Amino acid sequence: MPDLPSPSSLLSLSSISFLSPTNHPLYIRSFPPTPQADLTHWHISFAALDYVEDAIANGSGGGAGKEGYLGLLVVVEDLAVYGYKPSSNITILVTLRLQSQSVRDHDMLVIFHALHQAYLLAISNPFTPSSASSHHLANTPTSTGQPARDPKAFEGSKRLERRVRDIVAGLGVKV
């Protein structure tokens, strides 16, 4: 795992989202995880997709030339959404709670590289069933905020969950 920024140098992590190339959710997790927070971040992730497409089309954001880093996409209430679209064509979104300090693009890029590596390791297991490429989220929230289990759920999500937990813990966030 790459050297992550020190916990004191970052804003407060609110959520992490992985979306397939066709914008299907693969993994969305809020911190701390609550049913209401999961549902809120589910909606914020999908709202941010418009900004992802704009950033790619305009070549704006942190610069698509920075290995897919799109930079700050949108601010929703007290949350800042950052985006990353690597060569694997998935979309990774990180939502941070706004505070008085700023986040360096380099720190975000390190976090996105670690998250992308976690995704690649989760899907590259040769024993993962072929349904892992079906790009369904294992914990899709319902209107009540409770996860609805999908029988065709993304098979790599357990491995991805474990790796994301390690990354988040490295940032000093309690899971």
Helices and strands as residue ranges (DSSP letters): G 7-9, E 12-19, E 25-30, H 35-58, E 69-76, E 79-84, E 91-97, H 105-123, G 130-134, E 140-141, E 147-148, H 157-170
